[in-house]
Amino acid sequence: MRKTLAIALMLTASLGLAACGKKSEDKAQDAAKHSEQAQEKMSEAQDKVNEAAKENAEAAKAQTESNEAATKEAAPEAPKN
């Protein structure tokens, strides 16, 4: 009877541990999936930041050119001799 009881307890403990292990694996897979999604979002955000910086640089260049053109137009021309 002791052997039967010991085997039953070992079988129950093994099944209990096996059932708990599945949840940990699922949580690890979910964490990996969320981590991958977060990395993709960070990459997209960085791309948008880079695009915005490029647009700002282009706008600054256009503003400089506009200011130079306005300065040339506003300056009186020297008389020709």
mmCIF file of the N, C-alpha and C atoms, coordinates in Angstrom:
data_MODEL
# 
_entry.id   MODEL 
# 
loop_
_atom_site.group_PDB 
_atom_site.id 
_atom_site.type_symbol 
_atom_site.label_atom_id 
_atom_site.label_alt_id 
_atom_site.label_comp_id 
_atom_site.label_asym_id 
_atom_site.label_entity_id 
_atom_site.label_seq_id 
_atom_site.pdbx_PDB_ins_code 
_atom_site.Cartn_x 
_atom_site.Cartn_y 
_atom_site.Cartn_z 
_atom_site.occupancy 
_atom_site.B_iso_or_equiv 
_atom_site.pdbx_formal_charge 
_atom_site.auth_seq_id 
_atom_site.auth_comp_id 
_atom_site.auth_asym_id 
_atom_site.auth_atom_id 
_atom_site.pdbx_PDB_model_num 
ATOM 1   N N  . MET A 1 1  ? 0.824  -1.191  0.000   1.00 0.00 ? 1  MET A N  1 
ATOM 2   C CA . MET A 1 1  ? 0.000  0.000   0.000   1.00 0.00 ? 1  MET A CA 1 
ATOM 3   C C  . MET A 1 1  ? 0.874  1.263   0.000   1.00 0.00 ? 1  MET A C  1 
ATOM 4   N N  . ARG A 1 2  ? 1.987  1.228   0.694   1.00 0.00 ? 2  ARG A N  1 
ATOM 5   C CA . ARG A 1 2  ? 2.867  2.380   0.736   1.00 0.00 ? 2  ARG A CA 1 
ATOM 6   C C  . ARG A 1 2  ? 3.433  2.677   -0.645  1.00 0.00 ? 2  ARG A C  1 
ATOM 7   N N  . LYS A 1 3  ? 3.790  1.622   -1.408  1.00 0.00 ? 3  LYS A N  1 
ATOM 8   C CA . LYS A 1 3  ? 4.314  1.830   -2.742  1.00 0.00 ? 3  LYS A CA 1 
ATOM 9   C C  . LYS A 1 3  ? 3.261  2.472   -3.631  1.00 0.00 ? 3  LYS A C  1 
ATOM 10  N N  . THR A 1 4  ? 2.050  2.005   -3.545  1.00 0.00 ? 4  THR A N  1 
ATOM 11  C CA . THR A 1 4  ? 0.962  2.545   -4.363  1.00 0.00 ? 4  THR A CA 1 
ATOM 12  C C  . THR A 1 4  ? 0.718  4.010   -4.012  1.00 0.00 ? 4  THR A C  1 
ATOM 13  N N  . LEU A 1 5  ? 0.721  4.326   -2.750  1.00 0.00 ? 5  LEU A N  1 
ATOM 14  C CA . LEU A 1 5  ? 0.519  5.693   -2.320  1.00 0.00 ? 5  LEU A CA 1 
ATOM 15  C C  . LEU A 1 5  ? 1.684  6.583   -2.771  1.00 0.00 ? 5  LEU A C  1 
ATOM 16  N N  . ALA A 1 6  ? 2.911  6.095   -2.662  1.00 0.00 ? 6  ALA A N  1 
ATOM 17  C CA . ALA A 1 6  ? 4.083  6.861   -3.078  1.00 0.00 ? 6  ALA A CA 1 
ATOM 18  C C  . ALA A 1 6  ? 4.056  7.110   -4.580  1.00 0.00 ? 6  ALA A C  1 
ATOM 19  N N  . ILE A 1 7  ? 3.695  6.095   -5.339  1.00 0.00 ? 7  ILE A N  1 
ATOM 20  C CA . ILE A 1 7  ? 3.620  6.246   -6.801  1.00 0.00 ? 7  ILE A CA 1 
ATOM 21  C C  . ILE A 1 7  ? 2.520  7.231   -7.170  1.00 0.00 ? 7  ILE A C  1 
ATOM 22  N N  . ALA A 1 8  ? 1.387  7.156   -6.513  1.00 0.00 ? 8  ALA A N  1 
ATOM 23  C CA . ALA A 1 8  ? 0.279  8.069   -6.790  1.00 0.00 ? 8  ALA A CA 1 
ATOM 24  C C  . ALA A 1 8  ? 0.680  9.510   -6.481  1.00 0.00 ? 8  ALA A C  1 
ATOM 25  N N  . LEU A 1 9  ? 1.373  9.724   -5.347  1.00 0.00 ? 9  LEU A N  1 
ATOM 26  C CA . LEU A 1 9  ? 1.825  11.060  -4.990  1.00 0.00 ? 9  LEU A CA 1 
ATOM 27  C C  . LEU A 1 9  ? 2.855  11.587  -5.989  1.00 0.00 ? 9  LEU A C  1 
ATOM 28  N N  . MET A 1 10 ? 3.783  10.744  -6.425  1.00 0.00 ? 10 MET A N  1 
ATOM 29  C CA . MET A 1 10 ? 4.783  11.159  -7.403  1.00 0.00 ? 10 MET A CA 1 
ATOM 30  C C  . MET A 1 10 ? 4.133  11.496  -8.738  1.00 0.00 ? 10 MET A C  1 
ATOM 31  N N  . LEU A 1 11 ? 3.147  10.697  -9.141  1.00 0.00 ? 11 LEU A N  1 
ATOM 32  C CA . LEU A 1 11 ? 2.436  10.952  -10.397 1.00 0.00 ? 11 LEU A CA 1 
ATOM 33  C C  . LEU A 1 11 ? 1.667  12.262  -10.302 1.00 0.00 ? 11 LEU A C  1 
ATOM 34  N N  . THR A 1 12 ? 1.033  12.518  -9.201  1.00 0.00 ? 12 THR A N  1 
ATOM 35  C CA . THR A 1 12 ? 0.278  13.753  -9.005  1.00 0.00 ? 12 THR A CA 1 
ATOM 36  C C  . THR A 1 12 ? 1.221  14.958  -9.009  1.00 0.00 ? 12 THR A C  1 
ATOM 37  N N  . ALA A 1 13 ? 2.350  14.843  -8.329  1.00 0.00 ? 13 ALA A N  1 
ATOM 38  C CA . ALA A 1 13 ? 3.307  15.941  -8.294  1.00 0.00 ? 13 ALA A CA 1 
ATOM 39  C C  . ALA A 1 13 ? 3.879  16.198  -9.684  1.00 0.00 ? 13 ALA A C  1 
ATOM 40  N N  . SER A 1 14 ? 4.173  15.153  -10.434 1.00 0.00 ? 14 SER A N  1 
ATOM 41  C CA . SER A 1 14 ? 4.716  15.308  -11.794 1.00 0.00 ? 14 SER A CA 1 
ATOM 42  C C  . SER A 1 14 ? 3.709  15.996  -12.701 1.00 0.00 ? 14 SER A C  1 
ATOM 43  N N  . LEU A 1 15 ? 2.459  15.585  -12.622 1.00 0.00 ? 15 LEU A N  1 
ATOM 44  C CA . LEU A 1 15 ? 1.421  16.209  -13.451 1.00 0.00 ? 15 LEU A CA 1 
ATOM 45  C C  . LEU A 1 15 ? 1.210  17.669  -13.053 1.00 0.00 ? 15 LEU A C  1 
ATOM 46  N N  . GLY A 1 16 ? 1.295  17.939  -11.772 1.00 0.00 ? 16 GLY A N  1 
ATOM 47  C CA . GLY A 1 16 ? 1.149  19.316  -11.309 1.00 0.00 ? 16 GLY A CA 1 
ATOM 48  C C  . GLY A 1 16 ? 2.274  20.200  -11.809 1.00 0.00 ? 16 GLY A C  1 
ATOM 49  N N  . LEU A 1 17 ? 3.490  19.706  -11.792 1.00 0.00 ? 17 LEU A N  1 
ATOM 50  C CA . LEU A 1 17 ? 4.622  20.478  -12.292 1.00 0.00 ? 17 LEU A CA 1 
ATOM 51  C C  . LEU A 1 17 ? 4.540  20.657  -13.805 1.00 0.00 ? 17 LEU A C  1 
ATOM 52  N N  . ALA A 1 18 ? 4.091  19.641  -14.490 1.00 0.00 ? 18 ALA A N  1 
ATOM 53  C CA . ALA A 1 18 ? 3.979  19.736  -15.951 1.00 0.00 ? 18 ALA A CA 1 
ATOM 54  C C  . ALA A 1 18 ? 2.925  20.767  -16.334 1.00 0.00 ? 18 ALA A C  1 
ATOM 55  N N  . ALA A 1 19 ? 1.853  20.837  -15.591 1.00 0.00 ? 19 ALA A N  1 
ATOM 56  C CA . ALA A 1 19 ? 0.797  21.804  -15.891 1.00 0.00 ? 19 ALA A CA 1 
ATOM 57  C C  . ALA A 1 19 ? 1.271  23.232  -15.626 1.00 0.00 ? 19 ALA A C  1 
ATOM 58  N N  . CYS A 1 20 ? 2.077  23.429  -14.603 1.00 0.00 ? 20 CYS A N  1 
ATOM 59  C CA . CYS A 1 20 ? 2.591  24.764  -14.301 1.00 0.00 ? 20 CYS A CA 1 
ATOM 60  C C  . CYS A 1 20 ? 3.620  25.224  -15.319 1.00 0.00 ? 20 CYS A C  1 
ATOM 61  N N  . GLY A 1 21 ? 4.392  24.312  -15.841 1.00 0.00 ? 21 GLY A N  1 
ATOM 62  C CA . GLY A 1 21 ? 5.422  24.655  -16.809 1.00 0.00 ? 21 GLY A CA 1 
ATOM 63  C C  . GLY A 1 21 ? 4.841  25.233  -18.087 1.00 0.00 ? 21 GLY A C  1 
ATOM 64  N N  . LYS A 1 22 ? 3.700  24.798  -18.481 1.00 0.00 ? 22 LYS A N  1 
ATOM 65  C CA . LYS A 1 22 ? 3.067  25.283  -19.711 1.00 0.00 ? 22 LYS A CA 1 
ATOM 66  C C  . LYS A 1 22 ? 2.765  26.771  -19.612 1.00 0.00 ? 22 LYS A C  1 
ATOM 67  N N  . LYS A 1 23 ? 2.283  27.224  -18.488 1.00 0.00 ? 23 LYS A N  1 
ATOM 68  C CA . LYS A 1 23 ? 1.953  28.634  -18.320 1.00 0.00 ? 23 LYS A CA 1 
ATOM 69  C C  . LYS A 1 23 ? 3.198  29.501  -18.408 1.00 0.00 ? 23 LYS A C  1 
ATOM 70  N N  . SER A 1 24 ? 4.287  29.039  -17.844 1.00 0.00 ? 24 SER A N  1 
ATOM 71  C CA . SER A 1 24 ? 5.535  29.804  -17.900 1.00 0.00 ? 24 SER A CA 1 
ATOM 72  C C  . SER A 1 24 ? 6.010  29.954  -19.330 1.00 0.00 ? 24 SER A C  1 
ATOM 73  N N  . GLU A 1 25 ? 5.883  28.872  -20.107 1.00 0.00 ? 25 GLU A N  1 
ATOM 74  C CA . GLU A 1 25 ? 6.283  28.936  -21.512 1.00 0.00 ? 25 GLU A CA 1 
ATOM 75  C C  . GLU A 1 25 ? 5.400  29.921  -22.275 1.00 0.00 ? 25 GLU A C  1 
ATOM 76  N N  . ASP A 1 26 ? 4.110  29.887  -21.998 1.00 0.00 ? 26 ASP A N  1 
ATOM 77  C CA . ASP A 1 26 ? 3.195  30.812  -22.663 1.00 0.00 ? 26 ASP A CA 1 
ATOM 78  C C  . ASP A 1 26 ? 3.533  32.259  -22.307 1.00 0.00 ? 26 ASP A C  1 
ATOM 79  N N  . LYS A 1 27 ? 3.828  32.493  -21.051 1.00 0.00 ? 27 LYS A N  1 
ATOM 80  C CA . LYS A 1 27 ? 4.173  33.849  -20.615 1.00 0.00 ? 27 LYS A CA 1 
ATOM 81  C C  . LYS A 1 27 ? 5.469  34.302  -21.266 1.00 0.00 ? 27 LYS A C  1 
ATOM 82  N N  . ALA A 1 28 ? 6.425  33.397  -21.389 1.00 0.00 ? 28 ALA A N  1 
ATOM 83  C CA . ALA A 1 28 ? 7.695  33.742  -22.022 1.00 0.00 ? 28 ALA A CA 1 
ATOM 84  C C  . ALA A 1 28 ? 7.482  34.068  -23.499 1.00 0.00 ? 28 ALA A C  1 
ATOM 85  N N  . GLN A 1 29 ? 6.640  33.293  -24.169 1.00 0.00 ? 29 GLN A N  1 
ATOM 86  C CA . GLN A 1 29 ? 6.345  33.559  -25.580 1.00 0.00 ? 29 GLN A CA 1 
ATOM 87  C C  . GLN A 1 29 ? 5.623  34.894  -25.737 1.00 0.00 ? 29 GLN A C  1 
ATOM 88  N N  . ASP A 1 30 ? 4.675  35.167  -24.856 1.00 0.00 ? 30 ASP A N  1 
ATOM 89  C CA . ASP A 1 30 ? 3.958  36.449  -24.904 1.00 0.00 ? 30 ASP A CA 1 
ATOM 90  C C  . ASP A 1 30 ? 4.918  37.614  -24.652 1.00 0.00 ? 30 ASP A C  1 
ATOM 91  N N  . ALA A 1 31 ? 5.817  37.447  -23.703 1.00 0.00 ? 31 ALA A N  1 
ATOM 92  C CA . ALA A 1 31 ? 6.780  38.499  -23.410 1.00 0.00 ? 31 ALA A CA 1 
ATOM 93  C C  . ALA A 1 31 ? 7.693  38.742  -24.608 1.00 0.00 ? 31 ALA A C  1 
ATOM 94  N N  . ALA A 1 32 ? 8.116  37.672  -25.259 1.00 0.00 ? 32 ALA A N  1 
ATOM 95  C CA . ALA A 1 32 ? 8.975  37.815  -26.437 1.00 0.00 ? 32 ALA A CA 1 
ATOM 96  C C  . ALA A 1 32 ? 8.217  38.514  -27.565 1.00 0.00 ? 32 ALA A C  1 
ATOM 97  N N  . LYS A 1 33 ? 6.957  38.166  -27.735 1.00 0.00 ? 33 LYS A N  1 
ATOM 98  C CA . LYS A 1 33 ? 6.142  38.792  -28.779 1.00 0.00 ? 33 LYS A CA 1 
ATOM 99  C C  . LYS A 1 33 ? 5.962  40.282  -28.500 1.00 0.00 ? 33 LYS A C  1 
ATOM 100 N N  . HIS A 1 34 ? 5.678  40.631  -27.255 1.00 0.00 ? 34 HIS A N  1 
ATOM 101 C CA . HIS A 1 34 ? 5.497  42.034  -26.889 1.00 0.00 ? 34 HIS A CA 1 
ATOM 102 C C  . HIS A 1 34 ? 6.805  42.808  -27.026 1.00 0.00 ? 34 HIS A C  1 
ATOM 103 N N  . SER A 1 35 ? 7.887  42.158  -26.692 1.00 0.00 ? 35 SER A N  1 
ATOM 104 C CA . SER A 1 35 ? 9.195  42.795  -26.835 1.00 0.00 ? 35 SER A CA 1 
ATOM 105 C C  . SER A 1 35 ? 9.487  43.079  -28.306 1.00 0.00 ? 35 SER A C  1 
ATOM 106 N N  . GLU A 1 36 ? 9.172  42.136  -29.169 1.00 0.00 ? 36 GLU A N  1 
ATOM 107 C CA . GLU A 1 36 ? 9.379  42.329  -30.607 1.00 0.00 ? 36 GLU A CA 1 
ATOM 108 C C  . GLU A 1 36 ? 8.505  43.461  -31.144 1.00 0.00 ? 36 GLU A C  1 
ATOM 109 N N  . GLN A 1 37 ? 7.255  43.500  -30.704 1.00 0.00 ? 37 GLN A N  1 
ATOM 110 C CA . GLN A 1 37 ? 6.350  44.574  -31.129 1.00 0.00 ? 37 GLN A CA 1 
ATOM 111 C C  . GLN A 1 37 ? 6.859  45.931  -30.637 1.00 0.00 ? 37 GLN A C  1 
ATOM 112 N N  . ALA A 1 38 ? 7.345  45.976  -29.422 1.00 0.00 ? 38 ALA A N  1 
ATOM 113 C CA . ALA A 1 38 ? 7.872  47.229  -28.885 1.00 0.00 ? 38 ALA A CA 1 
ATOM 114 C C  . ALA A 1 38 ? 9.091  47.681  -29.681 1.00 0.00 ? 38 ALA A C  1 
ATOM 115 N N  . GLN A 1 39 ? 9.931  46.731  -30.067 1.00 0.00 ? 39 GLN A N  1 
ATOM 116 C CA . GLN A 1 39 ? 11.112 47.072  -30.853 1.00 0.00 ? 39 GLN A CA 1 
ATOM 117 C C  . GLN A 1 39 ? 10.708 47.628  -32.214 1.00 0.00 ? 39 GLN A C  1 
ATOM 118 N N  . GLU A 1 40 ? 9.693  47.035  -32.829 1.00 0.00 ? 40 GLU A N  1 
ATOM 119 C CA . GLU A 1 40 ? 9.201  47.525  -34.120 1.00 0.00 ? 40 GLU A CA 1 
ATOM 120 C C  . GLU A 1 40 ? 8.642  48.946  -33.984 1.00 0.00 ? 40 GLU A C  1 
ATOM 121 N N  . LYS A 1 41 ? 7.888  49.189  -32.924 1.00 0.00 ? 41 LYS A N  1 
ATOM 122 C CA . LYS A 1 41 ? 7.331  50.521  -32.698 1.00 0.00 ? 41 LYS A CA 1 
ATOM 123 C C  . LYS A 1 41 ? 8.441  51.546  -32.473 1.00 0.00 ? 41 LYS A C  1 
ATOM 124 N N  . MET A 1 42 ? 9.471  51.164  -31.730 1.00 0.00 ? 42 MET A N  1 
ATOM 125 C CA . MET A 1 42 ? 10.594 52.063  -31.501 1.00 0.00 ? 42 MET A CA 1 
ATOM 126 C C  . MET A 1 42 ? 11.312 52.371  -32.810 1.00 0.00 ? 42 MET A C  1 
ATOM 127 N N  . SER A 1 43 ? 11.433 51.365  -33.666 1.00 0.00 ? 43 SER A N  1 
ATOM 128 C CA . SER A 1 43 ? 12.086 51.567  -34.958 1.00 0.00 ? 43 SER A CA 1 
ATOM 129 C C  . SER A 1 43 ? 11.270 52.523  -35.820 1.00 0.00 ? 43 SER A C  1 
ATOM 130 N N  . GLU A 1 44 ? 9.945  52.329  -35.823 1.00 0.00 ? 44 GLU A N  1 
ATOM 131 C CA . GLU A 1 44 ? 9.067  53.226  -36.584 1.00 0.00 ? 44 GLU A CA 1 
ATOM 132 C C  . GLU A 1 44 ? 9.159  54.656  -36.041 1.00 0.00 ? 44 GLU A C  1 
ATOM 133 N N  . ALA A 1 45 ? 9.179  54.802  -34.737 1.00 0.00 ? 45 ALA A N  1 
ATOM 134 C CA . ALA A 1 45 ? 9.275  56.128  -34.129 1.00 0.00 ? 45 ALA A CA 1 
ATOM 135 C C  . ALA A 1 45 ? 10.598 56.789  -34.493 1.00 0.00 ? 45 ALA A C  1 
ATOM 136 N N  . GLN A 1 46 ? 11.677 56.014  -34.490 1.00 0.00 ? 46 GLN A N  1 
ATOM 137 C CA . GLN A 1 46 ? 12.979 56.572  -34.853 1.00 0.00 ? 46 GLN A CA 1 
ATOM 138 C C  . GLN A 1 46 ? 12.986 57.006  -36.316 1.00 0.00 ? 46 GLN A C  1 
ATOM 139 N N  . ASP A 1 47 ? 12.347 56.227  -37.183 1.00 0.00 ? 47 ASP A N  1 
ATOM 140 C CA . ASP A 1 47 ? 12.254 56.610  -38.599 1.00 0.00 ? 47 ASP A CA 1 
ATOM 141 C C  . ASP A 1 47 ? 11.504 57.936  -38.746 1.00 0.00 ? 47 ASP A C  1 
ATOM 142 N N  . LYS A 1 48 ? 10.431 58.098  -37.990 1.00 0.00 ? 48 LYS A N  1 
ATOM 143 C CA . LYS A 1 48 ? 9.661  59.342  -38.056 1.00 0.00 ? 48 LYS A CA 1 
ATOM 144 C C  . LYS A 1 48 ? 10.477 60.530  -37.545 1.00 0.00 ? 48 LYS A C  1 
ATOM 145 N N  . VAL A 1 49 ? 11.249 60.299  -36.490 1.00 0.00 ? 49 VAL A N  1 
ATOM 146 C CA . VAL A 1 49 ? 12.107 61.364  -35.964 1.00 0.00 ? 49 VAL A CA 1 
ATOM 147 C C  . VAL A 1 49 ? 13.139 61.762  -37.016 1.00 0.00 ? 49 VAL A C  1 
ATOM 148 N N  . ASN A 1 50 ? 13.725 60.764  -37.670 1.00 0.00 ? 50 ASN A N  1 
ATOM 149 C CA . ASN A 1 50 ? 14.718 61.047  -38.706 1.00 0.00 ? 50 ASN A CA 1 
ATOM 150 C C  . ASN A 1 50 ? 14.104 61.822  -39.870 1.00 0.00 ? 50 ASN A C  1 
ATOM 151 N N  . GLU A 1 51 ? 12.886 61.431  -40.270 1.00 0.00 ? 51 GLU A N  1 
ATOM 152 C CA . GLU A 1 51 ? 12.199 62.143  -41.350 1.00 0.00 ? 51 GLU A CA 1 
ATOM 153 C C  . GLU A 1 51 ? 11.913 63.592  -40.953 1.00 0.00 ? 51 GLU A C  1 
ATOM 154 N N  . ALA A 1 52 ? 11.478 63.794  -39.720 1.00 0.00 ? 52 ALA A N  1 
ATOM 155 C CA . ALA A 1 52 ? 11.180 65.147  -39.248 1.00 0.00 ? 52 ALA A CA 1 
ATOM 156 C C  . ALA A 1 52 ? 12.449 66.001  -39.217 1.00 0.00 ? 52 ALA A C  1 
ATOM 157 N N  . ALA A 1 53 ? 13.550 65.414  -38.800 1.00 0.00 ? 53 ALA A N  1 
ATOM 158 C CA . ALA A 1 53 ? 14.811 66.159  -38.768 1.00 0.00 ? 53 ALA A CA 1 
ATOM 159 C C  . ALA A 1 53 ? 15.241 66.534  -40.185 1.00 0.00 ? 53 ALA A C  1 
ATOM 160 N N  . LYS A 1 54 ? 15.053 65.632  -41.119 1.00 0.00 ? 54 LYS A N  1 
ATOM 161 C CA . LYS A 1 54 ? 15.406 65.904  -42.509 1.00 0.00 ? 54 LYS A CA 1 
ATOM 162 C C  . LYS A 1 54 ? 14.532 67.026  -43.071 1.00 0.00 ? 54 LYS A C  1 
ATOM 163 N N  . GLU A 1 55 ? 13.240 66.972  -42.772 1.00 0.00 ? 55 GLU A N  1 
ATOM 164 C CA . GLU A 1 55 ? 12.328 68.023  -43.236 1.00 0.00 ? 55 GLU A CA 1 
ATOM 165 C C  . GLU A 1 55 ? 12.689 69.369  -42.608 1.00 0.00 ? 55 GLU A C  1 
ATOM 166 N N  . ASN A 1 56 ? 13.065 69.372  -41.340 1.00 0.00 ? 56 ASN A N  1 
ATOM 167 C CA . ASN A 1 56 ? 13.472 70.618  -40.676 1.00 0.00 ? 56 ASN A CA 1 
ATOM 168 C C  . ASN A 1 56 ? 14.730 71.195  -41.320 1.00 0.00 ? 56 ASN A C  1 
ATOM 169 N N  . ALA A 1 57 ? 15.657 70.319  -41.663 1.00 0.00 ? 57 ALA A N  1 
ATOM 170 C CA . ALA A 1 57 ? 16.888 70.790  -42.307 1.00 0.00 ? 57 ALA A CA 1 
ATOM 171 C C  . ALA A 1 57 ? 16.569 71.389  -43.678 1.00 0.00 ? 57 ALA A C  1 
ATOM 172 N N  . GLU A 1 58 ? 15.684 70.742  -44.421 1.00 0.00 ? 58 GLU A N  1 
ATOM 173 C CA . GLU A 1 58 ? 15.289 71.266  -45.733 1.00 0.00 ? 58 GLU A CA 1 
ATOM 174 C C  . GLU A 1 58 ? 14.564 72.600  -45.591 1.00 0.00 ? 58 GLU A C  1 
ATOM 175 N N  . ALA A 1 59 ? 13.707 72.710  -44.583 1.00 0.00 ? 59 ALA A N  1 
ATOM 176 C CA . ALA A 1 59 ? 12.978 73.957  -44.349 1.00 0.00 ? 59 ALA A CA 1 
ATOM 177 C C  . ALA A 1 59 ? 13.935 75.078  -43.964 1.00 0.00 ? 59 ALA A C  1 
ATOM 178 N N  . ALA A 1 60 ? 14.930 74.768  -43.156 1.00 0.00 ? 60 ALA A N  1 
ATOM 179 C CA . ALA A 1 60 ? 15.913 75.780  -42.758 1.00 0.00 ? 60 ALA A CA 1 
ATOM 180 C C  . ALA A 1 60 ? 16.717 76.246  -43.973 1.00 0.00 ? 60 ALA A C  1 
ATOM 181 N N  . LYS A 1 61 ? 17.063 75.318  -44.845 1.00 0.00 ? 61 LYS A N  1 
ATOM 182 C CA . LYS A 1 61 ? 17.796 75.672  -46.057 1.00 0.00 ? 61 LYS A CA 1 
ATOM 183 C C  . LYS A 1 61 ? 16.950 76.567  -46.954 1.00 0.00 ? 61 LYS A C  1 
ATOM 184 N N  . ALA A 1 62 ? 15.669 76.196  -47.114 1.00 0.00 ? 62 ALA A N  1 
ATOM 185 C CA . ALA A 1 62 ? 14.769 77.008  -47.929 1.00 0.00 ? 62 ALA A CA 1 
ATOM 186 C C  . ALA A 1 62 ? 14.587 78.400  -47.316 1.00 0.00 ? 62 ALA A C  1 
ATOM 187 N N  . GLN A 1 63 ? 14.498 78.481  -46.002 1.00 0.00 ? 63 GLN A N  1 
ATOM 188 C CA . GLN A 1 63 ? 14.353 79.767  -45.325 1.00 0.00 ? 63 GLN A CA 1 
ATOM 189 C C  . GLN A 1 63 ? 15.587 80.634  -45.548 1.00 0.00 ? 63 GLN A C  1 
ATOM 190 N N  . THR A 1 64 ? 16.756 80.021  -45.486 1.00 0.00 ? 64 THR A N  1 
ATOM 191 C CA . THR A 1 64 ? 18.002 80.761  -45.711 1.00 0.00 ? 64 THR A CA 1 
ATOM 192 C C  . THR A 1 64 ? 18.047 81.314  -47.130 1.00 0.00 ? 64 THR A C  1 
ATOM 193 N N  . GLU A 1 65 ? 17.671 80.471  -48.092 1.00 0.00 ? 65 GLU A N  1 
ATOM 194 C CA . GLU A 1 65 ? 17.661 80.922  -49.483 1.00 0.00 ? 65 GLU A CA 1 
ATOM 195 C C  . GLU A 1 65 ? 16.655 82.056  -49.682 1.00 0.00 ? 65 GLU A C  1 
ATOM 196 N N  . SER A 1 66 ? 15.512 81.943  -49.042 1.00 0.00 ? 66 SER A N  1 
ATOM 197 C CA . SER A 1 66 ? 14.489 82.981  -49.135 1.00 0.00 ? 66 SER A CA 1 
ATOM 198 C C  . SER A 1 66 ? 14.992 84.292  -48.533 1.00 0.00 ? 66 SER A C  1 
ATOM 199 N N  . ASN A 1 67 ? 15.652 84.200  -47.390 1.00 0.00 ? 67 ASN A N  1 
ATOM 200 C CA . ASN A 1 67 ? 16.202 85.403  -46.749 1.00 0.00 ? 67 ASN A CA 1 
ATOM 201 C C  . ASN A 1 67 ? 17.269 86.051  -47.619 1.00 0.00 ? 67 ASN A C  1 
ATOM 202 N N  . GLU A 1 68 ? 18.109 85.249  -48.240 1.00 0.00 ? 68 GLU A N  1 
ATOM 203 C CA . GLU A 1 68 ? 19.133 85.793  -49.126 1.00 0.00 ? 68 GLU A CA 1 
ATOM 204 C C  . GLU A 1 68 ? 18.513 86.497  -50.328 1.00 0.00 ? 68 GLU A C  1 
ATOM 205 N N  . ALA A 1 69 ? 17.478 85.893  -50.905 1.00 0.00 ? 69 ALA A N  1 
ATOM 206 C CA . ALA A 1 69 ? 16.801 86.503  -52.048 1.00 0.00 ? 69 ALA A CA 1 
ATOM 207 C C  . ALA A 1 69 ? 16.133 87.810  -51.630 1.00 0.00 ? 69 ALA A C  1 
ATOM 208 N N  . ALA A 1 70 ? 15.516 87.842  -50.466 1.00 0.00 ? 70 ALA A N  1 
ATOM 209 C CA . ALA A 1 70 ? 14.865 89.052  -49.983 1.00 0.00 ? 70 ALA A CA 1 
ATOM 210 C C  . ALA A 1 70 ? 15.894 90.151  -49.726 1.00 0.00 ? 70 ALA A C  1 
ATOM 211 N N  . THR A 1 71 ? 17.037 89.789  -49.223 1.00 0.00 ? 71 THR A N  1 
ATOM 212 C CA . THR A 1 71 ? 18.099 90.763  -48.964 1.00 0.00 ? 71 THR A CA 1 
ATOM 213 C C  . THR A 1 71 ? 18.591 91.371  -50.279 1.00 0.00 ? 71 THR A C  1 
ATOM 214 N N  . LYS A 1 72 ? 18.754 90.537  -51.292 1.00 0.00 ? 72 LYS A N  1 
ATOM 215 C CA . LYS A 1 72 ? 19.211 91.032  -52.599 1.00 0.00 ? 72 LYS A CA 1 
ATOM 216 C C  . LYS A 1 72 ? 18.182 91.987  -53.213 1.00 0.00 ? 72 LYS A C  1 
ATOM 217 N N  . GLU A 1 73 ? 16.915 91.673  -53.068 1.00 0.00 ? 73 GLU A N  1 
ATOM 218 C CA . GLU A 1 73 ? 15.859 92.503  -53.619 1.00 0.00 ? 73 GLU A CA 1 
ATOM 219 C C  . GLU A 1 73 ? 15.761 93.847  -52.884 1.00 0.00 ? 73 GLU A C  1 
ATOM 220 N N  . ALA A 1 74 ? 15.987 93.812  -51.580 1.00 0.00 ? 74 ALA A N  1 
ATOM 221 C CA . ALA A 1 74 ? 15.839 95.022  -50.768 1.00 0.00 ? 74 ALA A CA 1 
ATOM 222 C C  . ALA A 1 74 ? 17.041 95.952  -50.894 1.00 0.00 ? 74 ALA A C  1 
ATOM 223 N N  . ALA A 1 75 ? 18.191 95.419  -51.241 1.00 0.00 ? 75 ALA A N  1 
ATOM 224 C CA . ALA A 1 75 ? 19.393 96.251  -51.330 1.00 0.00 ? 75 ALA A CA 1 
ATOM 225 C C  . ALA A 1 75 ? 19.311 97.134  -52.576 1.00 0.00 ? 75 ALA A C  1 
ATOM 226 N N  . PRO A 1 76 ? 19.620 98.398  -52.405 1.00 0.00 ? 76 PRO A N  1 
ATOM 227 C CA . PRO A 1 76 ? 19.595 99.286  -53.576 1.00 0.00 ? 76 PRO A CA 1 
ATOM 228 C C  . PRO A 1 76 ? 20.755 98.936  -54.500 1.00 0.00 ? 76 PRO A C  1 
ATOM 229 N N  . GLU A 1 77 ? 20.487 99.034  -55.775 1.00 0.00 ? 77 GLU A N  1 
ATOM 230 C CA . GLU A 1 77 ? 21.524 98.729  -56.747 1.00 0.00 ? 77 GLU A CA 1 
ATOM 231 C C  . GLU A 1 77 ? 22.473 99.915  -56.856 1.00 0.00 ? 77 GLU A C  1 
ATOM 232 N N  . ALA A 1 78 ? 23.734 99.592  -57.045 1.00 0.00 ? 78 ALA A N  1 
ATOM 233 C CA . ALA A 1 78 ? 24.741 100.657 -57.185 1.00 0.00 ? 78 ALA A CA 1 
ATOM 234 C C  . ALA A 1 78 ? 24.609 101.283 -58.576 1.00 0.00 ? 78 ALA A C  1 
ATOM 235 N N  . PRO A 1 79 ? 24.745 102.594 -58.649 1.00 0.00 ? 79 PRO A N  1 
ATOM 236 C CA . PRO A 1 79 ? 24.621 103.231 -59.964 1.00 0.00 ? 79 PRO A CA 1 
ATOM 237 C C  . PRO A 1 79 ? 25.760 102.794 -60.880 1.00 0.00 ? 79 PRO A C  1 
ATOM 238 N N  . LYS A 1 80 ? 25.410 102.619 -62.143 1.00 0.00 ? 80 LYS A N  1 
ATOM 239 C CA . LYS A 1 80 ? 26.399 102.188 -63.130 1.00 0.00 ? 80 LYS A CA 1 
ATOM 240 C C  . LYS A 1 80 ? 27.073 103.410 -63.734 1.00 0.00 ? 80 LYS A C  1 
ATOM 241 N N  . ASN A 1 81 ? 28.329 103.405 -63.843 1.00 0.00 ? 81 ASN A N  1 
ATOM 242 C CA . ASN A 1 81 ? 29.084 104.518 -64.445 1.00 0.00 ? 81 ASN A CA 1 
ATOM 243 C C  . ASN A 1 81 ? 29.629 104.145 -65.765 1.00 0.00 ? 81 ASN A C  1 
# 
